[in-house]
Amino acid sequence: MLNVSVNCLDRQVHICPERVALIWERDERGSEVRYTYRQLLEMTCRVGNLLKRHGVRKGDCVTIYMPTCPLAVASMLACARIGAAHNVVFAGFSADALAERIRDAQSSIVITMNQGVRGGKVTELKKTVDTAVQSCPTVRHVFVAMRTETLVPMTDRDVLMDEVRRVSCSKINKKIVDQICVFGTDLTLQEMLKEDVVCEPAAMNSEDVLFLLYTSGSTGKPKGLVHTQAGYLLYAALTQRYVFSYHDGDVFGCVADIGWITGHSYIVYGPLANGATTVLFESTPVYPDPGRYWETVERLKINQFYGAPTAIRLLLKYGDQWVNKYDRSSLKTLGSVGEPINTEAWEWYHRVVGEGRCPVVDTWWQTETGGICIAPKPSEPDEEIVPGMAMRPFFGIKPVLMDTEGKVLTANNTSGALCIAQPWPGMARTIHNNHERFIETYCQPYPGYFFTGDGAYRSPKGYYQITGRLDDVINVSGHRIGTAEIEDVVCPAVAESAVIGYSHDIKGQGIYAFVVLKKNMKIKEEDLYKQLNSVVSEKIAKYACPDFILLVKRLPKTRSGKIMRRVLRKVVESDLDSLGDLSTLDDPAAVQEIIEGHAKISMK
């Protein structure tokens, strides 16, 4: 029997209660707020007691629709403390997408804020929840916290979590701050202060549900992946410690959103289980300027920095000056997550951001795996790290490559479908309400193995490189090539690209490239076409040269930064009526631009 919140909080409070657990890097630069482990435990207990008072019981599921902030962390831990599962939904999803997840999870409680603040912009979170719950008959109460001073409509269903409006922590003494600082520098309290700071932890079995997390599926219907207690926590803690060379006293800066698995494992559970100080980053890489990440590193003295390739490529466009402006001597390890990082971005990350002294860990894993499975670390101190390669399996991970006939490829210098040969602690156990779909998706394609859906290359030395989703592998005249391999070959004018395959009468498949130029770069399309094909021909082969190149201002991405190649394929196939689920799309204008651009190319 165990309780995850006890392992993350009580255990640390017994050792060092005044150690900082959370640093909330708010959207407003320079206004960070720190929370000790004792304060976080008290906040968690208050939320846990509030949930119990409103009928939440062991085995229930609470939906959390909040930005990355301390109360969101406390709400997750409060659910774990009382034995309820949490379902964190990214606070940028539409009302329809939120409603679908609430209904599938059958939540009776939704926790949200009046508004969110990100990149200087306000998002109407409560308004979105109000719309969503209209089609969610299971919802009895909506808990509302105040992030801004803006009042929002409240109904009998809503529970205002705060009353004493906008109390500044700087104006009250430490004892009072310790008792009531629940949300940040500027807080308000009502229901929270009614609750006791002691909440008895529920005794949980190792395989009880800890949380649901919904991820997009090929059918368009989100999959509610189920993670359980002991195995998940163990795996998150071990990978956070050993992949990033974390040591006690370090400040761990994962700049993901808690709405994604990266935030769950490497903002919340992994760092807190290790007693770390973990950063909650509420803003964007370019607000108020492109130096935001690096100014934050300097001010908070971050030791491990974990971000996405899409952000690194974005910042690369702005040049070195925004990085060199700030002191980054505190950095020890740089991490990359979400998709394979191309060589140019890797080199810039290592050479400029890390000053050539910080190892870059390009991590491969998925929502399904719970934590990092393949990464350059841990390794021997002087072991090589190859740019753009995930490289080495973590403890207990046994990757295998499979051919098209389902046979294991044992040789090196080969490519195949990436599977995992044996169970590991952090793996998802099922899909909520649909175990059959879990078996069909992950177990049936290669019986006896866990199918990841990704392709990989194993080098002559046995290192692994992720080549992209298997539906992102293109077969040109019998030559198989991953889209990531082509995207990795970039000419000097290109900031970012996305490559897909399309049906070709002669070659079977042709190659279509969507390209974003670097900032202030001007080049004729015909010159860009020549440059790109010259570089691809030189670096890979002539058969890998794109047949079509479309110059665009932006690529269609999810809010977590992943390129929606499915949408690109549908546009090229002129299948606009079945674009599928676009609820995760960050900027709808990107799709329209691509539709219009492709139409012009088709007319030539």
C-alpha positions in Angstrom: 0.0 0.0 0.0 1.2 3.5 -0.8 0.2 7.1 -1.5 1.9 9.1 -4.3 1.3 12.4 -2.5 3.0 11.1 0.6 6.1 10.1 -1.5 6.2 13.5 -3.2 5.4 15.7 -0.2 5.3 14.3 3.3 8.5 12.4 2.9 10.3 15.6 1.8 8.7 17.7 4.6 10.1 15.3 7.2 13.6 15.7 5.7 13.6 19.4 4.8 10.3 21.3 5.1 11.6 24.7 4.1 13.2 23.5 0.8 11.6 25.2 -2.2 9.4 22.8 -4.1 7.9 25.0 -6.7 9.1 28.2 -8.5 6.1 29.7 -10.3 7.6 31.6 -13.2 4.5 33.7 -14.0 3.8 35.3 -17.3 4.9 38.7 -16.0 8.7 38.5 -16.0 10.5 38.9 -12.7 7.4 38.1 -10.6 8.2 34.5 -9.7 6.8 33.0 -6.6 8.3 30.2 -4.5 6.6 27.5 -2.5 8.3 25.3 0.1 7.4 21.6 0.5 5.5 22.4 3.7 3.4 25.1 1.9 2.7 22.8 -1.0 1.7 20.0 1.4 -0.7 22.3 3.2 -2.2 23.6 0.0 -2.6 20.0 -1.3 -4.4 19.0 2.0 -6.7 22.0 1.7 -7.7 21.1 -1.8 -8.1 17.4 -0.9 -10.4 18.2 2.0 -12.4 20.6 -0.3 -12.8 17.8 -2.8 -14.0 15.3 -0.1 -16.4 17.9 1.3 -18.0 18.1 -2.2 -18.5 14.4 -2.6 -15.3 13.2 -4.3 -14.4 9.6 -3.2 -11.7 7.1 -3.9 -11.9 5.9 -7.5 -13.6 9.1 -8.8 -12.0 11.2 -11.5 -11.6 15.0 -11.3 -11.0 17.0 -14.4 -8.5 19.9 -14.1 -8.6 22.7 -16.7 -5.9 25.1 -15.6 -2.7 26.7 -16.8 0.7 25.7 -15.4 0.5 27.0 -11.8 0.9 25.9 -8.2 -2.8 25.3 -7.7 -2.9 22.9 -10.6 0.0 21.0 -9.1 -1.8 20.9 -5.7 -5.0 19.8 -7.3 -3.2 16.9 -9.0 -1.6 15.9 -5.7 -4.8 16.4 -3.8 -6.5 13.9 -6.1 -3.7 11.4 -5.5 -3.9 12.0 -1.8 -7.6 11.1 -1.4 -7.5 8.3 -4.0 -9.2 10.0 -6.9 -7.8 10.0 -10.4 -7.1 13.3 -12.2 -7.7 14.2 -15.8 -5.7 17.3 -16.6 -6.8 18.9 -19.9 -4.6 21.4 -21.6 -6.0 24.9 -20.8 -6.2 25.8 -24.5 -8.5 23.1 -25.7 -11.9 24.2 -27.0 -15.1 23.7 -25.1 -16.0 20.7 -27.3 -12.7 19.0 -26.8 -12.9 19.6 -23.0 -16.5 18.3 -22.9 -15.5 15.1 -24.7 -12.8 14.4 -22.1 -15.0 15.2 -19.2 -17.7 12.9 -20.5 -15.3 10.0 -21.1 -13.8 10.5 -17.6 -17.3 10.9 -16.1 -16.0 13.6 -13.8 -18.4 15.2 -11.2 -15.9 18.0 -10.4 -14.0 20.4 -12.7 -11.3 22.7 -11.3 -10.5 25.8 -13.3 -9.6 29.5 -13.1 -11.5 32.6 -14.1 -8.9 33.4 -16.8 -5.4 32.3 -17.9 -2.5 34.5 -18.8 0.1 33.5 -21.3 2.3 35.6 -23.6 0.6 38.8 -22.4 -2.8 37.5 -23.6 -5.8 36.5 -21.5 -7.7 33.3 -22.1 -11.3 32.8 -20.9 -11.0 29.5 -19.0 -14.2 29.7 -17.0 -16.2 30.7 -20.0 -14.9 27.6 -21.9 -15.8 25.4 -18.9 -19.3 26.9 -18.7 -19.8 26.0 -22.4 -18.3 22.5 -22.0 -20.3 21.4 -19.0 -23.6 22.1 -20.7 -23.2 18.8 -22.4 -21.7 17.0 -19.4 -24.5 15.7 -17.1 -22.1 14.1 -14.6 -20.6 17.5 -13.5 -22.0 18.6 -10.1 -19.6 21.4 -9.3 -17.0 23.7 -10.9 -14.3 25.0 -8.6 -13.1 28.4 -9.7 -9.8 30.1 -8.7 -8.9 33.7 -9.5 -5.8 34.3 -11.7 -6.8 37.8 -12.6 -9.1 40.5 -11.0 -11.7 40.0 -13.7 -15.0 38.7 -12.2 -16.8 35.9 -14.1 -20.4 34.8 -14.0 -21.1 32.3 -11.2 -24.0 29.8 -10.8 -25.2 27.6 -8.0 -23.1 24.9 -9.5 -19.9 26.9 -9.1 -17.6 27.0 -6.0 -15.5 30.1 -5.7 -12.2 28.9 -4.2 -11.2 32.4 -3.1 -12.7 35.4 -1.4 -10.1 37.8 0.1 -9.4 39.4 -3.3 -5.9 40.2 -4.5 -3.9 40.0 -1.2 -0.3 40.7 -1.9 2.1 38.4 -0.2 4.6 41.2 0.1 2.3 43.1 2.4 1.7 40.4 5.0 4.0 38.6 7.4 5.6 35.3 6.7 3.4 33.4 9.2 0.2 34.5 7.4 1.8 33.9 4.0 2.5 30.3 5.0 -1.1 29.9 6.0 -2.9 31.4 3.0 -0.5 31.7 0.0 -2.3 29.3 -2.2 -2.3 30.7 -5.7 0.7 33.1 -6.1 1.9 36.6 -5.3 -1.6 37.9 -5.6 -4.2 35.6 -4.1 -7.7 35.3 -3.0 -9.2 32.7 -0.6 -12.6 31.6 0.6 -13.4 27.9 0.5 -9.7 27.0 0.8 -9.4 28.7 4.2 -12.3 26.7 5.6 -10.3 23.5 5.1 -7.9 21.8 7.5 -4.2 21.7 6.5 -4.2 18.0 7.5 -5.7 15.5 5.1 -5.4 11.8 5.8 -3.8 10.1 2.7 -5.7 7.1 1.2 -4.0 3.8 1.2 -3.6 2.8 -2.5 -2.6 -0.4 -4.3 0.2 -0.2 -6.7 -2.1 -0.8 -9.7 -4.8 1.7 -8.7 -5.4 4.5 -11.2 -3.3 7.6 -10.6 -4.5 9.6 -13.7 -6.0 9.6 -17.1 -4.3 11.6 -19.9 -5.9 12.0 -23.3 -3.8 11.8 -26.4 -4.8 12.1 -30.1 -5.5 8.9 -31.9 -5.4 8.1 -35.6 -9.2 7.8 -35.6 -9.5 11.4 -34.3 -11.1 10.2 -31.1 -8.8 11.0 -28.1 -7.5 8.0 -26.1 -7.7 8.3 -22.3 -4.5 6.5 -21.4 -4.4 5.1 -17.8 -1.3 5.4 -15.6 -1.2 3.8 -12.2 0.5 4.5 -8.9 3.8 2.8 -8.0 5.3 1.9 -11.4 4.6 5.3 -12.9 6.0 7.2 -9.9 9.1 5.0 -9.7 9.8 5.4 -13.5 9.3 9.2 -13.5 11.6 9.6 -10.5 14.4 7.4 -11.9 14.4 8.9 -15.4 14.3 12.5 -14.0 17.3 11.7 -11.8 19.5 9.7 -14.2 18.7 11.0 -17.7 19.3 14.6 -16.6 22.1 13.9 -14.0 20.0 15.6 -11.4 21.6 16.1 -8.0 20.1 17.3 -4.7 19.8 21.0 -4.6 19.5 21.5 -8.4 16.8 23.6 -9.9 14.9 21.6 -12.6 13.4 23.7 -15.4 11.0 21.8 -17.6 9.2 24.4 -19.7 6.3 22.2 -20.9 2.7 22.6 -19.9 1.2 20.3 -17.2 -1.5 19.4 -19.6 0.9 17.1 -21.4 2.7 14.0 -20.2 6.0 15.9 -20.1 4.5 18.2 -17.5 3.1 15.3 -15.5 6.3 13.4 -15.4 9.0 16.1 -15.4 7.3 19.1 -13.8 5.3 17.4 -11.1 5.8 13.7 -10.2 9.5 13.0 -11.1 11.0 16.1 -9.6 8.9 16.2 -6.4 9.5 12.5 -5.8 13.2 13.3 -5.9 12.8 16.3 -3.6 13.8 18.7 -6.3 13.0 22.4 -6.9 10.9 22.4 -10.0 10.0 25.4 -12.2 6.4 26.1 -13.4 6.7 28.2 -16.6 3.5 30.0 -17.4 4.7 32.2 -20.3 6.1 31.6 -23.9 9.7 31.5 -25.3 9.3 34.9 -26.9 7.4 37.0 -24.3 8.2 39.8 -23.8 11.2 39.1 -26.1 13.1 36.1 -27.5 15.4 36.1 -24.4 12.7 35.0 -22.0 14.0 31.4 -21.5 17.6 32.5 -21.0 16.7 35.4 -18.7 14.7 32.9 -16.6 17.7 30.5 -16.5 19.9 33.4 -15.2 17.4 34.7 -12.6 16.3 31.3 -11.3 19.7 29.6 -11.7 18.3 26.7 -13.5 20.5 23.6 -13.7 18.6 21.3 -16.0 16.6 22.8 -18.9 14.1 20.7 -20.8 12.3 22.1 -23.8 10.9 21.3 -27.2 12.7 21.3 -30.6 10.0 23.6 -32.0 10.9 26.3 -29.5 14.6 25.8 -30.1 14.1 26.2 -33.8 12.0 29.3 -33.2 14.7 30.9 -31.0 17.4 30.0 -33.4 15.8 32.3 -36.0 16.4 35.3 -33.7 20.1 34.8 -33.5 22.7 34.3 -30.8 22.4 37.8 -29.2 19.3 36.9 -27.2 21.1 34.0 -25.7 24.5 35.6 -25.1 22.8 38.5 -23.3 22.3 36.3 -20.2 24.4 34.3 -17.8 23.8 30.6 -18.4 26.7 29.3 -16.2 24.2 27.5 -13.9 23.2 25.1 -16.7 24.5 21.5 -16.5 22.2 19.6 -18.9 20.0 20.5 -21.8 17.1 18.3 -22.8 14.9 18.0 -25.9 11.4 16.4 -26.0 8.4 16.0 -28.2 9.9 15.1 -31.6 13.3 14.4 -33.0 15.6 17.5 -33.0 17.3 18.3 -36.3 21.0 18.6 -36.4 21.2 22.3 -36.9 19.0 23.0 -33.9 20.9 20.5 -31.8 24.2 22.1 -32.7 23.0 25.6 -31.9 21.4 24.4 -28.6 24.7 22.7 -27.6 27.2 25.3 -28.9 25.3 28.6 -28.1 22.9 27.9 -25.3 25.1 25.3 -23.6 28.3 27.0 -24.4 29.7 23.7 -25.7 29.9 22.3 -22.2 26.4 21.0 -21.5 25.3 17.6 -22.8 22.2 17.6 -24.9 19.8 14.7 -24.1 17.5 14.1 -27.0 14.8 12.1 -25.3 12.4 9.7 -26.9 9.2 8.6 -25.2 5.5 8.9 -25.4 2.4 9.5 -23.3 2.0 5.7 -23.4 5.4 5.1 -21.9 5.0 7.4 -18.9 8.7 8.5 -19.0 11.8 8.6 -21.1 12.7 5.3 -22.8 15.7 6.2 -25.0 18.2 9.0 -24.4 22.0 9.6 -24.5 22.1 9.5 -20.7 22.7 7.7 -18.4 26.1 6.6 -19.8 29.7 6.5 -18.8 31.2 10.0 -18.2 33.1 10.2 -21.5 30.7 8.3 -23.7 29.9 10.1 -27.0 26.7 11.9 -27.7 25.7 11.9 -31.4 23.6 15.0 -32.6 20.0 14.2 -33.4 20.1 10.7 -31.9 18.2 9.4 -28.9 20.9 6.7 -28.6 20.6 4.5 -25.6 17.7 2.6 -23.9 17.0 3.4 -20.3 17.3 0.8 -17.5 14.8 -2.0 -18.2 13.9 -0.8 -21.7 14.5 -3.5 -24.4 13.9 -1.9 -27.8 13.7 -4.1 -30.9 13.3 -3.3 -34.6 10.8 -5.3 -36.6 10.6 -5.8 -40.4 7.4 -5.6 -42.4 6.8 -9.3 -41.9 6.9 -9.0 -38.1 10.4 -10.5 -37.7 13.0 -9.1 -35.3 15.9 -7.3 -37.0 19.0 -8.3 -35.0 21.7 -6.6 -37.1 22.9 -3.0 -36.7 22.8 -0.4 -39.4 19.2 -1.2 -40.1 15.8 0.4 -39.8 12.4 -0.9 -38.8 9.3 -0.5 -36.6 10.3 0.4 -33.0 8.8 -2.0 -30.4 9.6 -2.7 -26.8 10.2 -6.3 -25.9 9.3 -6.4 -22.2 7.1 -4.5 -19.7 8.5 -1.5 -17.8 7.2 0.3 -14.7 5.9 3.4 -16.4 3.9 1.9 -19.2 0.2 2.8 -19.6 -2.0 0.0 -18.5 -5.0 0.5 -20.7 -7.3 3.0 -22.5 -10.1 4.2 -20.2 -13.3 2.5 -21.1 -11.7 0.8 -24.1 -9.2 -1.9 -23.3 -9.9 -3.5 -26.7 -8.6 -0.4 -28.5 -5.5 -0.6 -26.3 -4.8 -4.2 -27.3 -5.5 -3.4 -31.0 -3.3 -0.4 -31.1 -0.3 -1.5 -29.1 -0.3 -5.3 -28.8 -1.8 -6.8 -32.0 0.5 -5.3 -34.7 3.5 -7.3 -33.4 2.3 -10.0 -31.0 4.4 -10.3 -27.9 5.8 -6.8 -28.3 4.6 -3.3 -27.4 4.3 -1.4 -30.7 5.2 2.3 -30.4 4.0 3.5 -33.8 7.4 5.0 -34.5 10.2 3.9 -36.9 13.8 3.9 -35.8 17.3 3.4 -37.2 19.9 1.4 -35.3 23.5 2.6 -36.1 26.5 0.4 -36.5 27.3 1.1 -32.9 23.9 0.2 -31.7 22.6 3.7 -31.1 18.9 4.5 -31.9 17.6 7.3 -34.0 13.9 8.0 -34.3 12.9 8.4 -37.9 9.4 9.5 -37.3 5.9 7.9 -37.1 5.7 4.9 -39.4 3.0 6.7 -41.3 5.7 9.4 -41.8 8.0 7.0 -43.6 8.0 7.5 -47.4 8.7 4.8 -50.0 10.1 6.4 -53.1 10.8 3.9 -55.9 11.4 1.2 -53.4 13.6 3.4 -51.2 12.3 3.9 -47.6 13.1 7.2 -46.0 11.8 8.9 -42.9 10.4 12.4 -43.2 12.6 13.4 -40.2 15.7 12.5 -42.2 14.7 14.9 -45.0 13.7 17.6 -42.5 17.0 17.3 -40.8 18.8 18.4 -44.0 18.3 22.1 -44.0 19.6 24.8 -46.3 20.8 28.1 -44.7 17.5 29.9 -45.5 15.2 27.5 -43.8 14.1 27.8 -40.2 11.6 24.9 -40.1 10.2 22.3 -42.5 7.7 19.5 -42.7 7.8 16.7 -45.2 5.1 14.2 -46.2 4.6 11.5 -48.8 1.9 11.7 -51.5 0.7 9.2 -54.1 2.8 9.2 -57.3 1.9 7.3 -60.4 5.5 6.2 -61.3 7.4 6.3 -58.0 4.7 5.0 -55.7 5.2 8.0 -53.5 6.6 11.4 -54.1 7.9 14.0 -51.6 6.2 17.2 -50.7 8.0 19.7 -48.4 6.4 22.6 -46.5 9.0 25.2 -45.6 9.2 28.2 -43.3 12.0 30.7 -43.9 14.2 32.2 -41.3 13.3 35.7 -40.0 14.0 38.5 -42.5 15.2 36.0 -45.1 14.2 36.8 -48.7 14.7 34.3 -51.5 12.8 33.4 -54.7 10.9 30.2 -54.7 12.8 28.8 -57.7 16.1 29.5 -55.9 14.9 27.9 -52.7 13.8 24.9 -54.7 17.3 24.6 -56.3 19.0 25.1 -52.9 16.9 22.5 -51.1 17.2 19.8 -53.7 21.0 20.4 -54.0 21.4 20.0 -50.2 19.1 16.9 -50.0 20.8 15.3 -53.0 24.2 15.9 -51.4 23.3 14.8 -47.9 20.9 11.9 -48.6 20.3 11.0 -52.2 18.6 12.3 -55.4 15.6 10.1 -54.7 15.0 12.0 -51.5 14.6 15.4 -53.2 11.1 17.0 -52.8 8.9 17.0 -55.9 7.0 20.0 -54.5 8.1 22.8 -52.1 5.5 25.1 -50.6 6.7 28.2 -48.9 4.5 29.1 -45.9 4.6 31.5 -42.9 3.8 28.8 -40.4 3.2 25.1 -40.0 0.0 23.6 -38.6 1.0 22.5 -35.0 -0.7 21.2 -31.9 -0.6 23.4 -28.9 2.2 21.2 -27.6 4.3 22.1 -30.7 3.9 18.9 -32.8 3.5 19.3 -36.5 0.1 18.0 -37.7 1.4 16.0 -40.7 -2.0 14.3 -41.0 -3.5 17.6 -41.9 -0.8 18.3 -44.5 -1.5 14.9 -46.1 -5.2 15.5 -46.3 -4.6 18.9 -48.0 -2.3 17.4 -50.6 -4.7 14.5 -51.2 -7.5 17.1 -51.6 -9.4 15.4 -48.9 -10.5 18.5 -47.1 -13.8 17.0 -45.9 -12.0 14.6 -43.6 -9.3 16.7 -41.9 -10.3 15.0 -38.6 -10.0 16.4 -35.1 -8.5 19.9 -35.2 -9.2 20.7 -31.5 -5.5 20.6 -30.8 -4.5 23.0 -33.6 -2.7 26.0 -32.4 -3.4 28.4 -35.3 -6.3 27.6 -37.7 -4.9 30.2 -40.1 -2.0 28.0 -40.9 -4.3 25.3 -42.4 -6.0 27.9 -44.7 -2.7 29.3 -45.9 -1.6 25.8 -46.8 -4.8 25.0 -48.6 -4.6 28.1 -50.7 -0.8 27.6 -51.4 -1.3 24.0 -52.5 -4.2 25.1 -54.8 -1.8 27.5 -56.6 0.8 24.8 -57.0 -1.8 22.4 -58.3 -2.8 24.9 -61.0 0.7 25.2 -62.4 
